[in-house]
């Protein structure tokens, strides 16, 4: 009986492991771009490295928001930190609330 349970578990792991790795491939690529900026410090908002970091953060967050909530946002309309706040607010919104209620609190930026 123990051997059957082990074989069943092994077969299940082998069947589902390729499916899991395929679904996380795109997210890992954009996450690794974002992690390239980990631990760096910037002189200000005009620092070219900070601008690159903010762009990578905006791209990553818009992908996450679209994947999790099905909401398509323009990455150039919000800062990376605004998108982090938007994601956290969307996690706690009630099912009947419209996302526009939260998006109206963040000013859109023309970049």
N, CA, C and O atoms as CSV, one atom per row, in Angstrom:
chain,resi,resn,atom,element,x,y,z
A,1,UNK,N,N,0.825,-1.189,0.000
A,1,UNK,CA,C,0.000,0.000,0.000
A,1,UNK,C,C,0.872,1.257,0.000
A,1,UNK,O,O,0.568,2.228,-0.692
A,2,UNK,N,N,1.955,1.234,0.776
A,2,UNK,CA,C,2.841,2.380,0.856
A,2,UNK,C,C,3.533,2.632,-0.486
A,2,UNK,O,O,3.758,3.780,-0.868
A,3,UNK,N,N,3.864,1.565,-1.188
A,3,UNK,CA,C,4.524,1.680,-2.485
A,3,UNK,C,C,3.583,2.329,-3.502
A,3,UNK,O,O,4.026,3.136,-4.319
A,4,UNK,N,N,2.309,1.994,-3.466
A,4,UNK,CA,C,1.336,2.582,-4.390
A,4,UNK,C,C,1.197,4.079,-4.129
A,4,UNK,O,O,1.101,4.864,-5.073
A,5,UNK,N,N,1.185,4.475,-2.880
A,5,UNK,CA,C,1.071,5.887,-2.524
A,5,UNK,C,C,2.293,6.659,-3.003
A,5,UNK,O,O,2.166,7.766,-3.525
A,6,UNK,N,N,3.467,6.082,-2.828
A,6,UNK,CA,C,4.684,6.745,-3.290
A,6,UNK,C,C,4.712,6.865,-4.808
A,6,UNK,O,O,5.120,7.900,-5.335
A,7,UNK,N,N,4.293,5.844,-5.506
A,7,UNK,CA,C,4.268,5.881,-6.977
A,7,UNK,C,C,3.257,6.912,-7.471
A,7,UNK,O,O,3.532,7.655,-8.413
A,8,UNK,N,N,2.098,6.954,-6.840
A,8,UNK,CA,C,1.081,7.922,-7.226
A,8,UNK,C,C,1.599,9.347,-7.027
A,8,UNK,O,O,1.399,10.208,-7.884
A,9,UNK,N,N,2.265,9.596,-5.896
A,9,UNK,CA,C,2.821,10.917,-5.611
A,9,UNK,C,C,3.890,11.276,-6.627
A,9,UNK,O,O,3.936,12.410,-7.103
A,10,UNK,N,N,4.741,10.337,-6.961
A,10,UNK,CA,C,5.799,10.574,-7.938
A,10,UNK,C,C,5.218,10.900,-9.316
A,10,UNK,O,O,5.693,11.815,-9.989
A,11,UNK,N,N,4.226,10.177,-9.725
A,11,UNK,CA,C,3.589,10.436,-11.023
A,11,UNK,C,C,2.928,11.812,-11.039
A,11,UNK,O,O,3.016,12.533,-12.033
A,12,UNK,N,N,2.274,12.173,-9.952
A,12,UNK,CA,C,1.621,13.487,-9.888
A,12,UNK,C,C,2.647,14.614,-9.967
A,12,UNK,O,O,2.419,15.608,-10.656
A,13,UNK,N,N,3.758,14.473,-9.278
A,13,UNK,CA,C,4.796,15.495,-9.303
A,13,UNK,C,C,5.374,15.623,-10.703
A,13,UNK,O,O,5.578,16.734,-11.190
A,14,UNK,N,N,5.637,14.510,-11.344
A,14,UNK,CA,C,6.198,14.542,-12.698
A,14,UNK,C,C,5.218,15.103,-13.717
A,14,UNK,O,O,5.633,15.735,-14.688
A,15,UNK,N,N,3.948,14.886,-13.515
A,15,UNK,CA,C,2.940,15.407,-14.455
A,15,UNK,C,C,2.743,16.910,-14.314
A,15,UNK,O,O,2.581,17.606,-15.317
A,16,UNK,N,N,2.754,17.417,-13.094
A,16,UNK,CA,C,2.427,18.820,-12.876
A,16,UNK,C,C,3.633,19.757,-12.867
A,16,UNK,O,O,3.453,20.966,-13.011
A,17,UNK,N,N,4.828,19.258,-12.708
A,17,UNK,CA,C,5.985,20.150,-12.646
A,17,UNK,C,C,6.243,20.896,-13.958
A,17,UNK,O,O,6.601,22.072,-13.889
A,18,UNK,N,N,6.088,20.303,-15.152
A,18,UNK,CA,C,6.272,21.110,-16.370
A,18,UNK,C,C,5.202,22.180,-16.523
A,18,UNK,O,O,5.490,23.264,-17.031
A,19,UNK,N,N,3.990,21.904,-16.101
A,19,UNK,CA,C,2.912,22.892,-16.220
A,19,UNK,C,C,3.179,24.085,-15.314
A,19,UNK,O,O,2.893,25.220,-15.695
A,20,UNK,N,N,3.708,23.857,-14.150
A,20,UNK,CA,C,3.996,24.947,-13.219
A,20,UNK,C,C,5.129,25.807,-13.749
A,20,UNK,O,O,5.056,27.033,-13.673
A,21,UNK,N,N,6.170,25.195,-14.282
A,21,UNK,CA,C,7.310,25.972,-14.772
A,21,UNK,C,C,6.945,26.795,-15.996
A,21,UNK,O,O,7.494,27.882,-16.174
A,22,UNK,N,N,6.049,26.325,-16.841
A,22,UNK,CA,C,5.645,27.086,-18.023
A,22,UNK,C,C,4.830,28.314,-17.662
A,22,UNK,O,O,4.937,29.339,-18.335
A,23,UNK,N,N,4.025,28.237,-16.627
A,23,UNK,CA,C,3.188,29.377,-16.272
A,23,UNK,C,C,3.973,30.468,-15.568
A,23,UNK,O,O,3.530,31.616,-15.560
A,24,UNK,N,N,5.105,30.165,-14.984
A,24,UNK,CA,C,5.865,31.160,-14.254
A,24,UNK,C,C,7.056,31.693,-15.035
A,24,UNK,O,O,7.810,32.502,-14.495
A,25,UNK,N,N,7.257,31.287,-16.260
A,25,UNK,CA,C,8.421,31.691,-17.024
A,25,UNK,C,C,8.495,33.172,-17.303
A,25,UNK,O,O,9.546,33.777,-17.091
A,26,UNK,N,N,7.423,33.779,-17.769
A,26,UNK,CA,C,7.431,35.201,-18.109
A,26,UNK,C,C,7.578,36.059,-16.864
A,26,UNK,O,O,8.275,37.073,-16.892
A,27,UNK,N,N,6.942,35.673,-15.791
A,27,UNK,CA,C,7.026,36.458,-14.558
A,27,UNK,C,C,8.440,36.415,-13.995
A,27,UNK,O,O,8.918,37.419,-13.467
A,28,UNK,N,N,9.117,35.278,-14.094
A,28,UNK,CA,C,10.479,35.191,-13.573
A,28,UNK,C,C,11.429,36.067,-14.369
A,28,UNK,O,O,12.358,36.639,-13.798
A,29,UNK,N,N,11.218,36.188,-15.678
A,29,UNK,CA,C,12.097,37.028,-16.493
A,29,UNK,C,C,11.969,38.488,-16.082
A,29,UNK,O,O,12.980,39.171,-15.918
A,30,UNK,N,N,10.750,38.976,-15.913
A,30,UNK,CA,C,10.579,40.372,-15.530
A,30,UNK,C,C,10.979,40.596,-14.071
A,30,UNK,O,O,11.433,41.683,-13.715
A,31,UNK,N,N,10.815,39.589,-13.238
A,31,UNK,CA,C,11.221,39.711,-11.846
A,31,UNK,C,C,12.741,39.777,-11.733
A,31,UNK,O,O,13.265,40.497,-10.883
A,32,UNK,N,N,13.456,39.035,-12.580
A,32,UNK,CA,C,14.911,39.082,-12.525
A,32,UNK,C,C,15.430,40.438,-13.005
A,32,UNK,O,O,16.459,40.911,-12.521
A,33,UNK,N,N,14.724,41.072,-13.957
A,33,UNK,CA,C,15.099,42.425,-14.367
A,33,UNK,C,C,14.959,43.387,-13.192
A,33,UNK,O,O,15.799,44.266,-12.996
A,34,UNK,N,N,13.923,43.218,-12.433
A,34,UNK,CA,C,13.676,44.080,-11.285
A,34,UNK,C,C,14.692,43.823,-10.173
A,34,UNK,O,O,15.133,44.762,-9.511
A,35,UNK,N,N,15.062,42.580,-9.965
A,35,UNK,CA,C,16.015,42.244,-8.909
A,35,UNK,C,C,17.425,42.740,-9.223
A,35,UNK,O,O,18.266,42.804,-8.326
A,36,UNK,N,N,17.694,43.087,-10.465
A,36,UNK,CA,C,19.007,43.633,-10.820
A,36,UNK,C,C,19.257,44.963,-10.116
A,36,UNK,O,O,20.406,45.374,-9.960
A,37,UNK,N,N,18.198,45.633,-9.694
A,37,UNK,CA,C,18.317,46.933,-9.026
A,37,UNK,C,C,18.308,46.815,-7.501
A,37,UNK,O,O,18.380,47.829,-6.807
A,38,UNK,N,N,18.221,45.606,-6.979
A,38,UNK,CA,C,18.135,45.411,-5.530
A,38,UNK,C,C,19.412,45.889,-4.837
A,38,UNK,O,O,20.523,45.578,-5.267
A,39,UNK,N,N,19.229,46.647,-3.761
A,39,UNK,CA,C,20.342,47.105,-2.946
A,39,UNK,C,C,21.044,48.350,-3.449
A,39,UNK,O,O,21.983,48.827,-2.812
A,40,UNK,N,N,20.613,48.884,-4.572
A,40,UNK,CA,C,21.260,50.081,-5.099
A,40,UNK,C,C,20.640,51.322,-4.469
A,40,UNK,O,O,19.475,51.319,-4.072
A,41,UNK,N,N,21.428,52.370,-4.387
A,41,UNK,CA,C,20.900,53.649,-3.917
A,41,UNK,C,C,21.035,54.661,-5.048
A,41,UNK,O,O,21.911,54.552,-5.905
A,42,UNK,N,N,20.150,55.638,-5.028
A,42,UNK,CA,C,20.072,56.598,-6.122
A,42,UNK,C,C,20.205,58.011,-5.564
A,42,UNK,O,O,19.860,58.274,-4.412
A,43,UNK,N,N,20.711,58.913,-6.398
A,43,UNK,CA,C,20.910,60.291,-5.954
A,43,UNK,C,C,19.622,61.092,-5.965
A,43,UNK,O,O,19.516,62.103,-5.270
A,44,UNK,N,N,18.644,60.657,-6.742
A,44,UNK,CA,C,17.370,61.375,-6.805
A,44,UNK,C,C,16.492,60.812,-7.903
A,44,UNK,O,O,16.816,59.801,-8.527
A,45,UNK,N,N,15.375,61.483,-8.126
A,45,UNK,CA,C,14.422,61.019,-9.133
A,45,UNK,C,C,14.931,61.198,-10.554
A,45,UNK,O,O,14.432,60.543,-11.469
A,46,UNK,N,N,15.901,62.061,-10.758
A,46,UNK,CA,C,16.439,62.298,-12.092
A,46,UNK,C,C,17.635,61.401,-12.413
A,46,UNK,O,O,18.160,61.449,-13.525
A,47,UNK,N,N,18.062,60.599,-11.467
A,47,UNK,CA,C,19.173,59.678,-11.675
A,47,UNK,C,C,18.785,58.682,-12.774
A,47,UNK,O,O,17.721,58.069,-12.689
A,48,UNK,N,N,19.620,58.508,-13.800
A,48,UNK,CA,C,19.276,57.583,-14.895
A,48,UNK,C,C,19.042,56.148,-14.422
A,48,UNK,O,O,18.188,55.448,-14.967
A,49,UNK,N,N,19.789,55.709,-13.419
A,49,UNK,CA,C,19.570,54.362,-12.888
A,49,UNK,C,C,18.207,54.245,-12.207
A,49,UNK,O,O,17.547,53.212,-12.315
A,50,UNK,N,N,17.784,55.299,-11.507
A,50,UNK,CA,C,16.468,55.281,-10.870
A,50,UNK,C,C,15.367,55.265,-11.925
A,50,UNK,O,O,14.353,54.586,-11.760
A,51,UNK,N,N,15.565,56.005,-12.996
A,51,UNK,CA,C,14.564,56.022,-14.078
A,51,UNK,C,C,14.439,54.630,-14.691
A,51,UNK,O,O,13.331,54.191,-15.000
A,52,UNK,N,N,15.554,53.933,-14.871
A,52,UNK,CA,C,15.507,52.559,-15.390
A,52,UNK,C,C,14.816,51.620,-14.403
A,52,UNK,O,O,14.026,50.763,-14.798
A,53,UNK,N,N,15.121,51.789,-13.118
A,53,UNK,CA,C,14.484,50.972,-12.083
A,53,UNK,C,C,12.970,51.209,-12.060
A,53,UNK,O,O,12.188,50.260,-11.997
A,54,UNK,N,N,12.571,52.465,-12.111
A,54,UNK,CA,C,11.147,52.782,-12.076
A,54,UNK,C,C,10.438,52.203,-13.297
A,54,UNK,O,O,9.305,51.736,-13.186
A,55,UNK,N,N,11.079,52.227,-14.443
A,55,UNK,CA,C,10.487,51.627,-15.647
A,55,UNK,C,C,10.317,50.126,-15.510
A,55,UNK,O,O,9.284,49.578,-15.894
A,56,UNK,N,N,11.330,49.454,-14.964
A,56,UNK,CA,C,11.232,48.004,-14.760
A,56,UNK,C,C,10.148,47.676,-13.737
A,56,UNK,O,O,9.405,46.708,-13.900
A,57,UNK,N,N,10.063,48.490,-12.679
A,57,UNK,CA,C,9.034,48.279,-11.655
A,57,UNK,C,C,7.641,48.488,-12.240
A,57,UNK,O,O,6.725,47.718,-11.951
A,58,UNK,N,N,7.476,49.526,-13.062
A,58,UNK,CA,C,6.164,49.773,-13.669
A,58,UNK,C,C,5.757,48.635,-14.594
A,58,UNK,O,O,4.601,48.212,-14.579
A,59,UNK,N,N,6.689,48.134,-15.396
A,59,UNK,CA,C,6.371,47.021,-16.293
A,59,UNK,C,C,5.980,45.777,-15.508
A,59,UNK,O,O,5.008,45.100,-15.842
A,60,UNK,N,N,6.741,45.484,-14.465
A,60,UNK,CA,C,6.473,44.302,-13.644
A,60,UNK,C,C,5.115,44.406,-12.948
A,60,UNK,O,O,4.337,43.452,-12.947
A,61,UNK,N,N,4.841,45.550,-12.368
A,61,UNK,CA,C,3.583,45.718,-11.629
A,61,UNK,C,C,2.369,45.703,-12.556
A,61,UNK,O,O,1.337,45.139,-12.195
A,62,UNK,N,N,2.465,46.305,-13.737
A,62,UNK,CA,C,1.310,46.269,-14.643
A,62,UNK,C,C,1.031,44.841,-15.102
A,62,UNK,O,O,-0.127,44.463,-15.283
A,63,UNK,N,N,2.097,44.037,-15.294
A,63,UNK,CA,C,1.892,42.633,-15.644
A,63,UNK,C,C,1.223,41.871,-14.502
A,63,UNK,O,O,0.313,41.075,-14.734
A,64,UNK,N,N,1.673,42.113,-13.273
A,64,UNK,CA,C,1.073,41.437,-12.118
A,64,UNK,C,C,-0.387,41.823,-11.932
A,64,UNK,O,O,-1.229,40.962,-11.678
A,65,UNK,N,N,-0.692,43.114,-12.057
A,65,UNK,CA,C,-2.071,43.574,-11.873
A,65,UNK,C,C,-2.971,42.976,-12.946
A,65,UNK,O,O,-4.105,42.590,-12.665
A,66,UNK,N,N,-2.469,42.898,-14.166
A,66,UNK,CA,C,-3.271,42.300,-15.238
A,66,UNK,C,C,-3.478,40.811,-14.983
A,66,UNK,O,O,-4.574,40.290,-15.193
A,67,UNK,N,N,-2.429,40.124,-14.533
A,67,UNK,CA,C,-2.532,38.691,-14.293
A,67,UNK,C,C,-3.458,38.374,-13.124
A,67,UNK,O,O,-4.290,37.472,-13.218
A,68,UNK,N,N,-3.321,39.103,-12.033
A,68,UNK,CA,C,-4.080,38.790,-10.820
A,68,UNK,C,C,-5.500,39.331,-10.871
A,68,UNK,O,O,-6.443,38.626,-10.511
A,69,UNK,N,N,-5.668,40.589,-11.319
A,69,UNK,CA,C,-6.970,41.245,-11.241
A,69,UNK,C,C,-7.648,41.414,-12.597
A,69,UNK,O,O,-8.818,41.794,-12.648
A,70,UNK,N,N,-6.948,41.144,-13.690
A,70,UNK,CA,C,-7.524,41.305,-15.021
A,70,UNK,C,C,-7.719,42.759,-15.410
A,70,UNK,O,O,-8.551,43.067,-16.263
A,71,UNK,N,N,-6.970,43.644,-14.802
A,71,UNK,CA,C,-7.095,45.076,-15.028
A,71,UNK,C,C,-5.884,45.558,-15.818
A,71,UNK,O,O,-4.750,45.411,-15.362
A,72,UNK,N,N,-6.108,46.123,-16.982
A,72,UNK,CA,C,-5.018,46.598,-17.826
A,72,UNK,C,C,-4.761,48.065,-17.527
A,72,UNK,O,O,-5.644,48.909,-17.679
A,73,UNK,N,N,-3.547,48.354,-17.102
A,73,UNK,CA,C,-3.147,49.723,-16.801
A,73,UNK,C,C,-1.983,50.121,-17.703
A,73,UNK,O,O,-1.184,49.281,-18.117
A,74,UNK,N,N,-1.905,51.405,-17.996
A,74,UNK,CA,C,-0.807,51.933,-18.788
A,74,UNK,C,C,0.390,52.137,-17.863
A,74,UNK,O,O,0.285,52.890,-16.894
A,75,UNK,N,N,1.532,51.487,-18.133
A,75,UNK,CA,C,2.675,51.630,-17.234
A,75,UNK,C,C,3.259,53.038,-17.210
A,75,UNK,O,O,3.957,53.400,-16.263
A,76,UNK,N,N,2.985,53.827,-18.232
A,76,UNK,CA,C,3.523,55.185,-18.270
A,76,UNK,C,C,2.620,56.183,-17.558
A,76,UNK,O,O,3.007,57.335,-17.358
A,77,UNK,N,N,1.431,55.760,-17.177
A,77,UNK,CA,C,0.481,56.673,-16.547
A,77,UNK,C,C,0.699,56.788,-15.042
A,77,UNK,O,O,0.268,57.766,-14.431
A,78,UNK,N,N,1.356,55.812,-14.440
A,78,UNK,CA,C,1.553,55.797,-12.991
A,78,UNK,C,C,3.027,55.533,-12.691
A,78,UNK,O,O,3.736,54.935,-13.499
A,79,UNK,N,N,3.472,55.978,-11.537
A,79,UNK,CA,C,4.836,55.647,-11.114
A,79,UNK,C,C,4.850,54.211,-10.603
A,79,UNK,O,O,3.800,53.614,-10.362
A,80,UNK,N,N,6.037,53.673,-10.444
A,80,UNK,CA,C,6.157,52.315,-9.936
A,80,UNK,C,C,5.607,52.177,-8.534
A,80,UNK,O,O,4.977,51.173,-8.202
A,81,UNK,N,N,5.846,53.187,-7.709
A,81,UNK,CA,C,5.354,53.136,-6.334
A,81,UNK,C,C,3.831,53.300,-6.277
A,81,UNK,O,O,3.178,52.713,-5.414
A,82,UNK,N,N,3.263,54.096,-7.192
A,82,UNK,CA,C,1.803,54.187,-7.268
A,82,UNK,C,C,1.202,52.831,-7.639
A,82,UNK,O,O,0.167,52.437,-7.102
A,83,UNK,N,N,1.854,52.126,-8.553
A,83,UNK,CA,C,1.344,50.813,-8.949
A,83,UNK,C,C,1.437,49.807,-7.802
A,83,UNK,O,O,0.577,48.936,-7.673
A,84,UNK,N,N,2.465,49.919,-6.977
A,84,UNK,CA,C,2.541,49.052,-5.795
A,84,UNK,C,C,1.366,49.328,-4.851
A,84,UNK,O,O,0.768,48.399,-4.308
A,85,UNK,N,N,1.045,50.598,-4.663
A,85,UNK,CA,C,-0.090,50.953,-3.799
A,85,UNK,C,C,-1.411,50.507,-4.414
A,85,UNK,O,O,-2.294,50.017,-3.711
A,86,UNK,N,N,-1.544,50.677,-5.728
A,86,UNK,CA,C,-2.773,50.257,-6.405
A,86,UNK,C,C,-2.971,48.758,-6.230
A,86,UNK,O,O,-4.080,48.311,-5.938
A,87,UNK,N,N,-1.905,47.974,-6.407
A,87,UNK,CA,C,-2.021,46.531,-6.241
A,87,UNK,C,C,-2.456,46.166,-4.823
A,87,UNK,O,O,-3.309,45.299,-4.632
A,88,UNK,N,N,-1.868,46.830,-3.837
A,88,UNK,CA,C,-2.232,46.498,-2.457
A,88,UNK,C,C,-3.672,46.898,-2.147
A,88,UNK,O,O,-4.359,46.195,-1.405
A,89,UNK,N,N,-4.138,48.010,-2.701
A,89,UNK,CA,C,-5.538,48.404,-2.482
A,89,UNK,C,C,-6.505,47.466,-3.195
A,89,UNK,O,O,-7.580,47.170,-2.675
A,90,UNK,N,N,-6.130,46.999,-4.380
A,90,UNK,CA,C,-6.999,46.077,-5.109
A,90,UNK,C,C,-7.138,44.746,-4.385
A,90,UNK,O,O,-8.165,44.079,-4.514
A,91,UNK,N,N,-6.130,44.353,-3.633
A,91,UNK,CA,C,-6.206,43.099,-2.875
A,91,UNK,C,C,-7.289,43.158,-1.813
A,91,UNK,O,O,-7.890,42.138,-1.476
A,92,UNK,N,N,-7.541,44.357,-1.283
A,92,UNK,CA,C,-8.479,44.477,-0.174
A,92,UNK,C,C,-9.821,45.091,-0.548
A,92,UNK,O,O,-10.658,45.326,0.324
A,93,UNK,N,N,-10.035,45.354,-1.831
A,93,UNK,CA,C,-11.321,45.936,-2.223
A,93,UNK,C,C,-12.409,44.872,-2.150
A,93,UNK,O,O,-12.146,43.677,-2.285
A,94,UNK,N,N,-13.607,45.326,-1.939
A,94,UNK,CA,C,-14.743,44.418,-1.895
A,94,UNK,C,C,-15.099,44.016,-3.311
A,94,UNK,O,O,-14.779,44.733,-4.260
A,95,UNK,N,N,-15.755,42.885,-3.464
A,95,UNK,CA,C,-16.058,42.371,-4.801
A,95,UNK,C,C,-17.000,43.288,-5.572
A,95,UNK,O,O,-16.956,43.311,-6.802
A,96,UNK,N,N,-17.841,44.036,-4.889
A,96,UNK,CA,C,-18.783,44.909,-5.573
A,96,UNK,C,C,-18.225,46.277,-5.928
A,96,UNK,O,O,-18.860,47.031,-6.665
A,97,UNK,N,N,-17.044,46.607,-5.412
A,97,UNK,CA,C,-16.464,47.922,-5.661
A,97,UNK,C,C,-15.757,47.956,-7.011
A,97,UNK,O,O,-15.101,46.997,-7.419
A,98,UNK,N,N,-15.908,49.075,-7.683
A,98,UNK,CA,C,-15.242,49.251,-8.972
A,98,UNK,C,C,-13.791,49.665,-8.747
A,98,UNK,O,O,-13.505,50.423,-7.821
A,99,UNK,N,N,-12.877,49.182,-9.575
A,99,UNK,CA,C,-11.470,49.571,-9.404
A,99,UNK,C,C,-11.240,51.052,-9.698
A,99,UNK,O,O,-10.247,51.616,-9.239
A,100,UNK,N,N,-12.129,51.689,-10.447
A,100,UNK,CA,C,-11.978,53.113,-10.757
A,100,UNK,C,C,-12.014,53.958,-9.490
A,100,UNK,O,O,-11.439,55.046,-9.451
A,101,UNK,N,N,-12.682,53.469,-8.465
A,101,UNK,CA,C,-12.735,54.173,-7.192
A,101,UNK,C,C,-11.329,54.346,-6.613
A,101,UNK,O,O,-11.009,55.392,-6.048
A,102,UNK,N,N,-10.499,53.323,-6.755
A,102,UNK,CA,C,-9.134,53.382,-6.247
A,102,UNK,C,C,-8.207,54.113,-7.214
A,102,UNK,O,O,-7.311,54.842,-6.790
A,103,UNK,N,N,-8.423,53.920,-8.502
A,103,UNK,CA,C,-7.538,54.533,-9.493
A,103,UNK,C,C,-7.680,56.048,-9.520
A,103,UNK,O,O,-6.736,56.748,-9.884
A,104,UNK,N,N,-8.833,56.558,-9.145
A,104,UNK,CA,C,-9.050,58.002,-9.137
A,104,UNK,C,C,-8.216,58.725,-8.096
A,104,UNK,O,O,-8.025,59.938,-8.192
A,105,UNK,N,N,-7.720,58.005,-7.107
A,105,UNK,CA,C,-6.917,58.618,-6.047
A,105,UNK,C,C,-5.465,58.838,-6.463
A,105,UNK,O,O,-4.718,59.532,-5.773
A,106,UNK,N,N,-5.070,58.255,-7.577
A,106,UNK,CA,C,-3.693,58.366,-8.029
A,106,UNK,C,C,-3.645,59.240,-9.285
A,106,UNK,O,O,-4.317,58.946,-10.273
A,107,UNK,N,N,-2.866,60.289,-9.245
A,107,UNK,CA,C,-2.789,61.158,-10.431
A,107,UNK,C,C,-2.050,60.460,-11.573
A,107,UNK,O,O,-1.019,59.817,-11.370
A,108,UNK,N,N,-2.600,60.603,-12.767
A,108,UNK,CA,C,-1.928,60.046,-13.936
A,108,UNK,C,C,-0.826,60.993,-14.350
A,108,UNK,O,O,-0.969,62.214,-14.282
A,109,UNK,N,N,0.264,60.413,-14.777
A,109,UNK,CA,C,1.431,61.207,-15.185
A,109,UNK,C,C,1.630,61.079,-16.673
A,109,UNK,O,O,1.487,59.993,-17.236
A,110,UNK,N,N,1.953,62.164,-17.302
A,110,UNK,CA,C,2.278,62.147,-18.730
A,110,UNK,C,C,3.784,62.026,-18.861
A,110,UNK,O,O,4.507,62.953,-18.496
A,111,UNK,N,N,4.267,60.918,-19.367
A,111,UNK,CA,C,5.719,60.721,-19.523
A,111,UNK,C,C,6.042,60.396,-20.939
A,111,UNK,O,O,7.209,60.195,-21.275
